[in-house]
């Protein structure tokens, strides 16, 4: 709406901001006008909605932080305060790009003049909708991560602490062509083949090749193809290949570099030496340039063997006998292998003769024959007896004859020979003549059910048959060793034992002698019993003839034995609380029997060495004792004519209740093991403590003296009387047989705790009797028996009597029992059937 001319004032425009920002214009009518008025605001439409505020300057208020605050008014309208905030910070200058160029297919380098005050620069490369930004510290800067052969619009912004500038005028730059991806190989020892894939926008390629060490000729070829072969190269040499593409303008692209080695030439000067014993050939050669490793191969009509090495020699093993080989060597590197060279001929030794046969005809004459083998020039047959004597014959035929003796084993082998050496060892044959009988049979172990015998080996024996005959029972064992263990024999029995030698060719020699052997006695079967005196008796059953029996009991506490030739023996002196294993053995001249089965034996637990009884209260005692060896639980019993008290526990102490005071008890304890074995233990009798006195009363004897009177409990007992007050502790002891005692000097006007306690025979004063509290006043001549304060056993808090001006009359012998603590409240008390009482706090 138009503004009247009389109201026109300088215009102030500002943007009204919301959402937590600091407002530029704010209404402050309370500071500029006593009457609020409606402001006139003109809207302005544009990218942002702003408000044009029209108002005259009426007054200037106090200065606020950040700029002057002006109070503006419009006649007939409310005041509007605008806070105008000015900023002195400005953005840095806009840089100017000098040049932008590409050396690599994925980046563009930009150069510009430095901007004063700039701390960094933001480079931007734009290709259509794709934008790539890079922050750099100074010129020149490089934008990376770009596409090859692509034009980009390049801009630069300077950056400082105050912000960043506008973008510089753009500059166009194009990335170079991508580098070709090379695949390089060496098809022969003097050539290298280079292949690559087509490159986008490339019309040609340049490929160069040079030795990696920089020596020699440099090959360089230009081509529009994607393959190229370099020839006439050095074998086994390492070459460096470099290639790049160019575009229609002839601009070179990224280059790609790789190394390729040519394959080596075949080695020269091959030499072969043969080891006839190991059937292996050692091959050596002159090294080939650029070879990483070598392989030597030996080929025959039926097999092929090889060895590989990094050196200039290796050994081909596991060659076959009687075979002719052609030996060659191949060199290899990472490019491939050389072509095979001319082969060297190798003949191995002949194979060992086969089909060897041995005959003894007549006895004492051996004939050895065999078959012919290839490459064999002559033969040698060896015959060795088991006593170490060896003979041989050398012949170009296929048979030899030898002399033999009875009871010997002969080992026969045949070898073939040629210029390469001796054939490998073939099968070793043995021939055994008739065996002899063992003559020194010796029993080395005799037990109840087995006999182990040994003897010296005999000539020609391949197997030994041992036979034991005892009555109708026969046991046999066959073994190739000169020893035999006859098992499953009857105990305490005589056997006739014979050992026969046997060979598979000749059979058994039945003329061998025998001998008699008696087995050890039978194992006893035992049982264990105990008598009333804890003596252990061991009994057994056995049919052994003339045997002596030994019984052994062993455990952690030692070893105990008894011996007898009868049917039992006694083990005495075993310690209590112990575990034993009991076994028995029988012994005769033939040997010892096996031990009987173990019988477990547990002795009764040990009684505790010491037992102590402590009076806890008048009716409760604590019984404790030392640990009894072997005991797991205990049963404690105290018994008297008035009753019995008992506890069962696994500890070494327990509390017994319901004890009658002033009574004599018998004391017994049972120690029980984990298996229930029990030991009855007896201890000296125990007399319970005297009973606490009843009817404890106080009488005044004089202004400073009192008498404590009580009713004695049953039985005779000594007593001690203690009065505890704030001014001291007073003690008196009654005469013999009396139930009172006097305290002649005691301060009045105090409250006393009175306790009359029995005194044990040991002189120990028992402290579990109840305590009573009396007030000793200083007025009057008689001390009442009522309780001015409290009448119960106390420890700690007292009951509160009466508060304020309350007055109560308490009958003698009665008590007051209100809960609480005496807290300085004054009260009065009086006797219901006696003189007036007094005051207390």
C-alpha positions in Angstrom: 0.0 0.0 0.0 1.3 3.5 -0.7 2.9 5.4 2.2 1.7 9.0 2.8 4.3 11.7 2.1 4.1 13.0 5.6 5.1 9.6 6.9 7.9 8.9 4.5 11.2 8.1 6.2 14.5 6.5 5.2 13.9 2.9 4.4 15.5 0.1 6.3 15.2 -3.4 4.8 16.0 -6.6 6.5 15.4 -10.3 6.2 13.2 -11.9 8.9 14.7 -15.3 9.9 13.2 -18.0 12.0 14.0 -21.6 13.1 16.4 -20.7 15.9 18.6 -18.1 14.0 19.3 -14.7 15.5 16.7 -12.3 14.0 17.9 -9.2 12.2 14.6 -7.3 12.9 12.7 -7.6 16.1 9.7 -5.7 17.7 10.7 -3.6 20.7 7.6 -1.4 21.2 8.0 -1.5 24.9 11.2 0.5 24.7 10.1 3.1 22.1 6.5 3.8 22.7 4.2 3.6 25.7 1.4 2.4 23.5 1.9 -0.6 21.3 1.0 0.0 17.6 0.6 -2.3 14.7 3.7 -2.1 12.4 3.5 -1.7 8.6 5.3 -4.4 6.7 5.7 -4.6 3.0 6.3 -8.1 1.6 8.9 -8.5 -1.1 8.6 -11.6 -3.4 11.6 -13.3 -4.8 13.8 -16.3 -4.2 13.3 -15.7 -0.5 10.4 -14.1 1.2 11.6 -10.9 2.8 9.9 -8.1 4.7 10.5 -4.5 4.0 9.9 -2.5 7.2 9.2 1.2 6.9 9.7 3.2 10.1 11.3 6.5 11.2 14.2 6.7 13.7 12.8 7.8 17.0 15.6 7.1 19.4 18.8 5.1 19.7 19.0 2.6 22.5 22.0 1.2 24.3 24.6 -0.6 22.1 24.2 -4.4 22.0 26.9 -6.9 21.1 27.7 -7.3 17.5 26.4 -3.9 16.2 24.3 -0.8 17.0 20.7 -1.4 17.8 18.3 1.3 16.4 14.9 1.8 17.7 12.6 2.8 14.7 9.0 4.0 14.8 6.2 4.8 12.4 3.5 7.2 13.4 0.4 5.3 14.4 2.4 2.0 14.3 4.3 -0.2 16.7 8.1 0.2 17.0 10.4 -2.2 15.1 14.0 -2.7 16.2 16.5 -3.9 13.7 19.8 -5.2 14.7 22.1 -4.7 11.8 25.0 -7.1 11.8 27.9 -6.4 9.5 30.7 -8.9 8.7 34.2 -7.8 7.9 35.1 -11.4 6.5 35.4 -11.7 2.7 36.1 -14.7 0.4 39.6 -15.0 -1.3 40.2 -14.0 -4.8 39.3 -16.1 -7.9 42.4 -17.8 -9.4 43.2 -17.9 -13.1 44.2 -21.1 -14.8 47.4 -20.8 -16.8 47.3 -24.2 -18.5 45.7 -27.7 -18.1 47.2 -30.8 -19.7 47.3 -34.6 -19.4 50.3 -36.9 -19.2 48.5 -39.9 -17.9 45.3 -41.4 -19.1 43.6 -41.1 -15.7 44.6 -37.6 -14.6 44.9 -33.9 -15.7 47.5 -31.5 -14.3 46.5 -27.8 -13.8 48.7 -24.8 -13.3 47.6 -21.3 -12.0 48.9 -18.2 -10.4 48.9 -18.2 -6.6 46.1 -16.2 -4.7 47.2 -14.2 -1.6 45.8 -15.5 1.6 44.7 -18.8 0.1 45.4 -21.9 2.2 44.4 -24.4 -0.5 42.7 -24.9 -3.9 39.7 -27.0 -5.0 40.2 -28.4 -8.5 37.1 -29.6 -10.4 36.9 -31.7 -13.5 33.5 -32.0 -15.1 32.4 -34.4 -17.8 28.7 -34.0 -18.4 27.0 -34.9 -15.1 30.2 -36.4 -13.7 32.2 -34.1 -11.4 35.5 -35.0 -9.7 37.0 -32.7 -7.1 40.4 -32.7 -5.6 41.9 -30.4 -2.8 45.6 -29.4 -3.3 47.9 -27.1 -1.4 49.4 -25.1 -4.3 50.0 -25.0 -8.1 50.4 -27.2 -10.0 47.7 -29.7 -8.9 46.5 -32.9 -10.4 42.9 -34.3 -10.7 43.0 -38.1 -10.7 40.4 -40.9 -11.2 39.5 -39.7 -14.7 38.6 -41.6 -17.9 41.1 -42.1 -20.7 40.7 -40.1 -23.9 38.0 -37.9 -22.4 37.5 -34.1 -22.5 36.9 -32.4 -19.2 36.0 -28.8 -18.2 38.6 -27.7 -15.5 38.0 -25.0 -12.9 39.9 -23.9 -9.8 38.6 -22.3 -6.5 40.8 -20.7 -3.9 40.1 -21.6 -0.3 40.9 -19.8 2.9 39.7 -19.5 6.5 37.0 -17.0 5.4 35.6 -19.4 2.8 36.2 -20.2 -0.9 36.1 -18.1 -4.0 34.0 -18.4 -7.1 35.1 -20.9 -9.7 37.8 -19.7 -12.1 37.0 -19.3 -15.8 36.9 -22.9 -17.1 39.6 -24.5 -19.2 39.1 -27.5 -21.5 41.6 -30.4 -21.3 41.6 -34.0 -22.6 43.1 -37.1 -21.0 45.6 -39.1 -23.1 44.9 -42.6 -24.6 45.0 -45.5 -22.2 48.1 -47.7 -22.2 47.8 -51.0 -24.1 47.6 -54.2 -21.9 50.5 -56.4 -23.0 50.7 -60.1 -23.2 54.4 -61.2 -23.8 55.8 -64.7 -24.4 58.9 -66.3 -25.9 58.0 -68.9 -28.5 61.7 -69.8 -29.1 65.1 -69.1 -27.6 65.7 -66.2 -30.0 62.3 -64.5 -30.3 59.6 -62.6 -28.2 56.0 -62.3 -29.2 54.1 -59.1 -28.0 50.3 -59.0 -28.1 47.7 -56.5 -26.8 44.1 -55.5 -27.1 42.8 -52.6 -29.2 42.8 -49.2 -27.4 39.9 -46.8 -27.7 40.5 -44.0 -30.2 44.0 -45.3 -31.1 45.0 -45.5 -34.7 48.5 -46.9 -34.2 51.0 -48.3 -31.7 54.7 -48.0 -31.0 56.5 -51.0 -29.5 60.2 -51.0 -28.4 62.4 -53.7 -27.0 65.8 -53.6 -25.3 67.8 -55.8 -23.0 66.9 -55.1 -19.3 70.5 -54.3 -18.5 70.5 -51.6 -21.2 73.3 -53.2 -23.3 73.0 -54.1 -27.0 70.6 -53.1 -29.7 67.3 -51.3 -29.2 64.4 -52.6 -31.4 61.5 -50.2 -32.1 58.5 -50.9 -34.4 55.3 -48.9 -35.3 52.2 -50.9 -36.3 48.5 -50.6 -36.6 48.1 -54.3 -35.7 47.7 -55.7 -32.2 50.6 -58.2 -32.4 54.3 -58.0 -33.1 57.2 -60.5 -33.0 60.9 -59.6 -32.3 63.5 -62.2 -33.6 67.3 -62.7 -33.6 67.4 -62.2 -29.9 69.9 -63.6 -27.4 68.8 -66.9 -25.8 68.0 -66.8 -22.0 68.3 -63.0 -21.9 65.9 -60.6 -20.1 64.3 -57.9 -22.3 62.2 -54.9 -21.4 59.1 -54.3 -23.7 57.5 -50.8 -23.8 54.4 -49.9 -25.9 52.0 -47.0 -26.2 49.2 -45.9 -28.6 48.7 -42.6 -30.4 45.5 -40.9 -31.6 44.6 -39.2 -34.9 46.5 -36.1 -33.8 49.6 -38.2 -33.2 49.5 -37.5 -29.5 51.0 -40.4 -27.6 49.0 -42.1 -24.8 50.0 -43.9 -21.6 52.8 -46.4 -22.0 52.9 -50.0 -20.7 56.1 -51.7 -19.7 56.9 -55.3 -18.9 59.9 -57.7 -18.8 60.2 -60.9 -20.8 63.0 -63.4 -20.9 63.8 -65.6 -23.9 63.9 -69.4 -23.4 67.4 -70.9 -23.0 69.3 -73.0 -25.6 70.0 -76.6 -24.9 73.0 -77.5 -22.7 76.2 -78.9 -24.3 79.0 -81.3 -23.1 76.7 -83.9 -21.5 78.6 -86.6 -19.4 77.1 -89.7 -17.7 78.6 -91.9 -15.0 76.7 -95.1 -13.7 76.6 -96.4 -10.1 75.9 -100.1 -10.4 75.3 -100.6 -6.6 72.6 -97.9 -6.4 71.3 -98.3 -10.0 71.6 -94.6 -10.6 73.3 -92.3 -13.1 75.1 -89.0 -12.5 74.6 -86.6 -15.4 76.6 -83.3 -15.8 76.6 -80.6 -18.6 77.8 -77.1 -19.5 75.4 -74.3 -18.2 73.1 -72.4 -20.6 72.7 -68.7 -20.3 69.4 -67.6 -18.7 68.5 -71.1 -17.5 66.7 -71.3 -14.2 66.8 -75.1 -13.9 67.6 -78.2 -15.8 66.0 -81.6 -16.3 68.1 -84.7 -17.3 66.1 -87.6 -18.8 66.9 -91.2 -19.4 64.6 -93.0 -21.9 64.4 -96.7 -22.8 62.0 -98.7 -24.8 59.8 -99.4 -21.7 60.4 -96.6 -19.2 61.6 -93.0 -18.6 63.4 -91.6 -15.5 64.5 -88.0 -14.9 66.0 -85.6 -12.3 65.7 -81.7 -12.0 68.2 -79.3 -10.5 69.2 -75.6 -10.3 72.9 -76.7 -10.7 74.8 -78.2 -13.6 74.5 -81.8 -12.5 72.0 -84.2 -11.0 71.5 -87.9 -10.4 68.8 -90.1 -12.1 67.9 -92.8 -9.7 65.8 -96.0 -9.8 67.1 -97.2 -13.1 66.3 -100.7 -14.3 69.0 -103.4 -14.5 69.7 -105.0 -17.9 68.4 -101.9 -19.8 69.9 -99.5 -22.4 69.0 -95.8 -22.0 69.3 -92.6 -24.0 70.2 -89.7 -21.8 69.4 -86.0 -22.7 69.2 -82.6 -20.9 66.7 -79.7 -21.2 67.2 -76.2 -19.8 64.2 -74.1 -18.5 63.4 -70.6 -17.4 60.3 -68.6 -16.9 59.9 -68.2 -20.7 59.9 -72.0 -21.5 62.3 -74.8 -22.1 65.0 -75.6 -24.6 64.8 -78.1 -27.4 66.2 -81.6 -26.7 69.9 -82.2 -27.4 71.5 -85.2 -28.9 71.3 -88.2 -26.5 74.1 -90.2 -24.8 73.8 -94.0 -24.6 73.9 -95.7 -21.1 73.9 -99.5 -20.5 73.1 -100.6 -16.9 74.3 -103.8 -15.1 72.6 -107.1 -15.7 69.8 -108.2 -13.5 70.2 -110.8 -10.8 69.8 -114.4 -12.1 66.4 -116.0 -11.5 64.9 -119.5 -11.1 67.6 -120.5 -8.6 67.2 -124.2 -7.5 69.0 -126.1 -4.7 69.2 -129.8 -4.3 70.9 -132.1 -1.8 71.6 -135.4 -3.5 73.2 -137.4 -2.1 73.3 -136.1 1.5 76.4 -133.9 2.0 76.3 -132.6 -1.6 74.6 -129.4 -2.7 73.9 -128.5 -6.4 72.9 -124.8 -7.2 71.6 -123.8 -10.7 70.0 -120.6 -12.2 68.7 -119.1 -15.5 70.6 -117.0 -18.1 70.1 -113.2 -18.0 70.5 -110.4 -20.6 73.8 -108.4 -20.7 75.4 -111.0 -18.3 79.0 -111.9 -19.2 79.7 -114.4 -16.3 78.2 -115.5 -12.9 79.4 -116.0 -9.3 77.5 -118.2 -6.8 78.0 -117.6 -3.0 77.1 -120.2 -0.3 77.3 -119.1 3.3 76.6 -121.4 6.3 75.1 -120.1 9.6 78.5 -120.4 11.3 79.9 -117.7 9.1 81.9 -119.8 6.7 81.4 -118.7 3.0 82.5 -120.4 -0.3 81.8 -119.4 -3.9 82.3 -120.5 -7.5 83.0 -118.4 -10.7 81.6 -119.7 -13.9 80.3 -118.7 -17.4 77.8 -121.6 -17.0 74.6 -121.7 -15.0 75.4 -124.3 -12.3 77.8 -124.8 -9.3 78.3 -127.7 -6.8 79.2 -127.5 -3.0 79.8 -129.8 0.0 77.3 -129.7 2.9 77.0 -131.0 6.5 74.2 -132.2 8.8 72.5 -129.7 11.0 73.5 -126.6 9.0 71.5 -123.9 7.3 73.0 -122.5 4.1 72.3 -119.1 2.5 72.8 -119.1 -1.3 72.9 -116.1 -3.7 73.9 -115.7 -7.4 75.2 -112.6 -9.2 75.7 -111.7 -12.9 78.6 -109.4 -14.1 79.3 -107.2 -17.1 81.4 -104.1 -17.9 79.0 -101.9 -15.9 79.6 -104.0 -12.8 77.8 -106.5 -10.5 74.1 -107.2 -10.8 71.8 -106.1 -7.9 71.3 -108.5 -5.1 68.6 -111.0 -6.0 66.7 -113.4 -3.7 68.8 -115.1 -1.0 67.9 -118.8 -0.7 68.4 -121.0 2.3 68.7 -124.7 2.6 68.6 -126.6 6.0 69.9 -130.1 6.6 68.3 -132.4 9.2 68.1 -130.7 12.7 69.7 -131.9 15.9 68.0 -132.3 19.3 68.3 -129.7 22.1 70.3 -131.1 24.9 70.4 -128.4 27.6 66.7 -127.9 28.5 66.5 -125.5 31.4 63.3 -124.3 33.3 63.8 -120.6 34.0 60.4 -119.9 35.4 58.1 -122.2 37.3 54.7 -120.9 38.6 51.4 -122.5 39.7 50.0 -122.8 36.1 53.0 -122.3 33.7 56.6 -123.4 33.1 59.0 -121.4 31.0 61.9 -123.3 29.5 64.9 -122.3 27.3 67.6 -124.2 25.4 70.4 -123.5 23.0 69.5 -123.3 19.3 70.5 -126.4 17.2 71.7 -126.6 13.7 68.9 -126.9 11.1 66.0 -126.4 13.5 63.3 -124.1 12.0 60.7 -125.0 14.6 60.7 -126.5 18.1 57.8 -128.6 19.5 57.6 -128.8 23.3 55.3 -131.3 25.0 54.5 -131.6 28.7 52.7 -134.8 30.0 51.3 -134.9 33.5 49.0 -137.9 34.2 46.2 -137.6 31.7 47.0 -134.0 30.9 49.1 -133.1 27.9 50.2 -129.5 26.9 52.0 -128.6 23.7 53.6 -125.5 22.2 55.4 -124.9 18.9 57.8 -122.0 18.3 60.7 -121.0 16.2 62.5 -119.5 19.2 64.6 -121.7 21.5 62.2 -121.0 24.4 58.7 -122.1 25.3 56.1 -121.1 27.9 53.8 -124.0 28.8 50.6 -122.5 30.2 47.3 -123.8 31.6 49.2 -126.4 33.7 47.8 -127.8 37.0 49.3 -126.4 40.1 51.4 -128.6 42.4 51.8 -131.3 39.6 54.9 -133.1 38.1 55.2 -133.0 34.3 57.5 -134.9 31.9 58.7 -132.3 29.4 60.4 -133.0 26.0 61.6 -130.6 23.3 61.7 -131.8 19.6 63.6 -130.0 16.8 61.7 -129.6 13.5 62.5 -128.5 10.0 60.0 -128.2 7.2 62.2 -130.3 4.9 63.3 -133.0 7.3 60.4 -133.0 9.9 60.9 -133.8 13.6 63.8 -135.5 15.3 62.0 -137.9 17.6 65.2 -139.2 19.4 65.4 -136.2 21.8 65.5 -136.7 25.7 63.0 -135.4 28.3 63.1 -134.2 31.9 60.7 -133.8 34.9 59.4 -130.4 36.2 57.0 -129.8 39.1 54.7 -126.8 39.1 54.5 -124.3 42.0 51.8 -124.8 44.7 48.2 -123.7 44.3 47.1 -120.2 45.4 45.3 -120.3 48.8 41.7 -118.9 49.2 41.7 -116.8 52.4 39.1 -115.4 54.8 39.5 -112.9 57.6 37.9 -112.8 61.1 38.4 -110.8 64.3 38.1 -111.9 67.9 37.0 -109.9 70.9 40.5 -108.6 71.5 40.7 -107.1 67.9 43.2 -109.9 66.8 42.8 -110.6 63.1 42.8 -114.3 62.1 43.4 -115.4 58.5 42.1 -118.8 57.3 42.7 -120.6 54.0 41.9 -123.7 52.0 44.5 -125.4 49.9 45.6 -128.9 48.8 49.3 -128.2 48.5 51.7 -130.9 49.8 54.3 -129.6 52.3 53.7 -125.9 51.6 54.5 -123.0 54.0 52.0 -120.1 53.9 52.8 -116.5 54.4 50.1 -113.9 55.1 50.8 -110.2 54.5 48.7 -107.2 55.4 49.9 -103.9 53.9 48.7 -100.4 54.1 49.8 -96.8 54.7 50.7 -97.6 58.3 53.1 -100.4 57.4 53.5 -104.1 56.6 52.5 -107.0 58.9 53.1 -110.7 58.3 52.4 -114.1 59.9 53.5 -117.6 58.7 52.1 -121.1 59.2 52.2 -124.6 57.7 48.7 -125.2 58.8 45.4 -123.7 57.8 45.5 -120.3 59.6 47.6 -117.7 61.3 47.0 -114.6 63.4 47.9 -110.9 62.7 48.4 -109.0 65.9 49.3 -105.4 66.7 47.5 -103.8 63.8 47.1 -100.0 64.4 43.6 -98.6 64.8 41.9 -96.5 62.1 43.9 -98.1 59.3 43.0 -99.8 56.0 44.9 -103.0 54.9 44.9 -105.4 52.1 45.4 -109.0 53.2 46.8 -111.7 50.9 48.6 -115.1 51.3 51.0 -117.1 49.2 52.1 -120.8 49.5 55.7 -121.8 49.0 57.3 -125.2 48.3 60.7 -126.4 46.8 59.1 -126.0 43.3 58.4 -122.3 43.9 55.9 -119.8 45.1 52.2 -119.7 44.3 50.4 -116.8 43.0 49.1 -114.5 45.7 45.5 -115.0 46.9 42.9 -112.5 46.1 43.2 -109.4 48.3 40.8 -109.2 51.2 40.2 -105.6 52.5 40.7 -105.2 56.2 39.6 -102.1 58.2 40.6 -101.7 61.8 38.3 -99.9 64.2 38.8 -96.1 64.3 41.0 -94.7 66.9 39.4 -93.1 69.9 40.0 -89.4 70.3 42.9 -88.9 72.7 41.3 -85.9 74.5 37.8 -84.9 75.2 36.8 -81.5 76.8 33.4 -80.5 78.2 32.6 -76.8 78.6 29.5 -75.4 80.3 27.9 -72.9 77.9 24.7 -72.2 79.8 23.0 -73.9 82.8 21.4 -76.5 80.5 23.8 -76.5 77.5 27.4 -77.8 77.3 29.9 -77.9 74.5 31.8 -81.2 74.0 34.9 -81.2 71.9 37.5 -83.8 71.2 40.6 -84.5 69.1 40.3 -86.1 65.7 40.3 -89.9 65.8 42.2 -91.6 63.0 39.9 -93.4 60.6 36.7 -91.8 62.1 34.3 -90.0 59.8 31.5 -89.3 62.3 31.1 -89.3 66.1 28.2 -90.1 68.5 28.5 -88.4 71.9 26.3 -89.5 74.8 26.0 -88.0 78.3 23.8 -90.0 80.6 22.5 -89.7 84.2 19.6 -90.9 86.2 17.7 -87.7 85.1 18.0 -88.5 81.4 20.3 -88.7 78.4 21.7 -86.2 76.0 23.1 -87.3 72.6 24.5 -85.8 69.3 25.8 -87.4 66.1 28.2 -85.2 64.0 31.0 -85.3 61.5 32.8 -82.5 63.3 35.0 -82.8 66.4 32.6 -80.9 68.6 28.9 -80.5 69.3 26.5 -78.8 71.7 24.4 -80.9 74.0 21.2 -79.4 75.5 18.8 -80.5 78.3 21.6 -80.9 80.8 20.5 -80.9 84.4 22.5 -78.7 86.6 24.4 -80.2 89.6 24.2 -83.8 88.2 27.0 -86.3 87.5 27.0 -87.7 83.9 28.7 -90.7 82.4 30.5 -89.7 79.1 30.7 -92.1 76.1 31.8 -91.5 72.5 31.6 -93.7 69.4 34.0 -93.1 66.6 32.5 -94.4 63.3 34.4 -94.9 60.0 33.0 -94.3 56.5 32.1 -98.0 56.2 30.4 -98.1 59.6 33.1 -99.7 61.6 32.6 -98.4 65.2 34.9 -97.9 68.2 33.3 -97.5 71.6 35.3 -95.0 73.6 34.9 -94.3 77.4 35.9 -91.1 79.2 35.8 -89.9 82.8 32.3 -88.8 84.1 31.3 -85.2 84.0 29.5 -83.2 86.7 27.3 -80.4 85.4 27.6 -76.9 86.9 25.7 -76.0 90.0 22.3 -74.5 89.4 21.9 -70.7 89.3 20.3 -69.4 92.6 16.7 -68.3 92.7 15.0 -65.4 94.6 17.9 -63.1 94.6 17.0 -60.1 97.0 18.8 -57.1 98.4 18.4 -55.8 102.0 19.7 -52.6 103.5 21.9 -53.4 106.5 23.0 -49.8 107.1 23.2 -46.5 105.2 26.3 -47.9 103.4 25.7 -51.7 103.7 23.5 -54.2 101.8 22.9 -57.9 102.1 22.3 -60.1 99.0 20.1 -63.1 99.8 19.2 -66.0 97.5 17.7 -69.5 97.5 20.5 -72.1 97.0 20.0 -74.7 94.3 20.1 -78.4 95.0 23.4 -79.9 95.9 26.3 -78.1 97.5 27.9 -75.3 95.6 30.1 -72.2 96.2 28.8 -68.9 95.1 30.2 -65.5 94.2 28.2 -62.2 94.3 29.0 -59.2 92.1 27.4 -55.8 92.2 28.2 -53.6 89.2 27.5 -49.9 89.5 28.7 -46.6 88.0 30.9 -46.0 91.1 32.6 -49.4 91.2 32.3 -53.2 91.3 31.6 -54.8 94.7 32.1 -58.5 95.4 31.3 -60.7 98.3 31.5 -64.5 99.0 29.2 -66.3 101.4 30.4 -68.5 104.2 30.3 -72.3 103.9 26.7 -73.5 103.7 25.2 -69.9 103.6 23.0 -68.4 100.9 23.7 -64.8 101.5 26.6 -62.4 101.8 27.1 -58.8 102.8 28.6 -55.7 101.2 29.4 -53.3 104.0 30.5 -50.3 102.0 28.5 -49.4 99.0 27.6 -45.9 97.7 23.9 -45.1 97.7 22.0 -43.3 95.0 23.2 -45.6 92.2 21.7 -48.4 90.1 23.5 -51.8 90.5 23.5 -54.9 88.3 23.5 -57.9 90.7 24.7 -61.4 89.6 25.0 -64.4 91.9 27.1 -67.1 90.2 28.1 -70.6 91.1 31.8 -71.2 91.3 33.2 -74.3 89.6 35.6 -76.7 91.4 38.4 -75.2 89.2 37.6 -71.8 90.7 36.1 -70.5 87.5 33.1 -68.2 88.0 30.2 -69.1 85.8 28.7 -66.1 84.1 25.5 -67.4 82.5 23.2 -66.9 85.5 20.6 -64.1 85.1 21.5 -60.5 86.1 19.2 -58.3 88.1 19.2 -54.5 88.5 18.5 -52.7 91.8 18.4 -49.0 92.8 20.1 -48.2 96.1 18.6 -45.0 97.3 19.9 -42.7 99.9 16.5 -42.0 101.7 14.8 -44.3 104.1 16.3 -47.2 106.1 15.0 -50.2 104.2 16.0 -51.4 100.8 13.0 -53.0 99.1 13.0 -56.2 97.3 11.0 -54.8 94.4 12.7 -53.6 91.3 12.8 -49.9 91.0 14.2 -50.1 87.4 14.3 -53.4 85.7 14.2 -57.1 86.3 15.6 -59.2 83.5 18.9 -60.3 82.0 20.3 -57.3 80.3 23.0 -56.5 77.8 22.8 -53.1 76.1 19.6 -51.1 76.0 17.4 -50.7 79.1 13.6 -50.4 79.1 12.3 -46.9 79.9 10.3 -46.8 83.1 7.9 -43.9 83.4 8.0 -40.5 81.9 6.9 -37.0 83.0 4.8 -36.7 86.2 3.4 -40.2 85.8 3.4 -42.2 89.0 3.0 -46.0 89.4 3.1 -48.4 92.3 5.1 -51.6 91.8 4.6 -54.6 93.9 7.7 -56.1 95.4 9.0 -58.9 93.2 7.4 -57.6 90.0 9.1 -55.9 87.2 8.7 -53.0 84.7 9.2 -53.9 81.0 8.7 -50.9 78.7 11.0 -50.9 75.7 13.4 -48.0 75.0 16.5 -46.4 76.6 16.5 -44.2 79.7 17.1 -40.8 78.1 17.2 -38.3 81.1 13.4 -38.3 81.7 12.6 -38.0 85.4 10.1 -40.3 87.0 8.8 -41.2 90.4 8.3 -44.7 91.9 6.8 -46.0 95.1 6.3 -49.4 96.7 2.7 -50.6 96.8 3.2 -52.4 100.1 6.2 -50.6 101.5 7.7 -47.2 102.2 7.7 -44.5 99.6 10.2 -44.9 96.8 12.1 -42.1 95.2 12.9 -40.4 92.0 15.1 -41.5 89.2 16.3 -40.5 85.7 
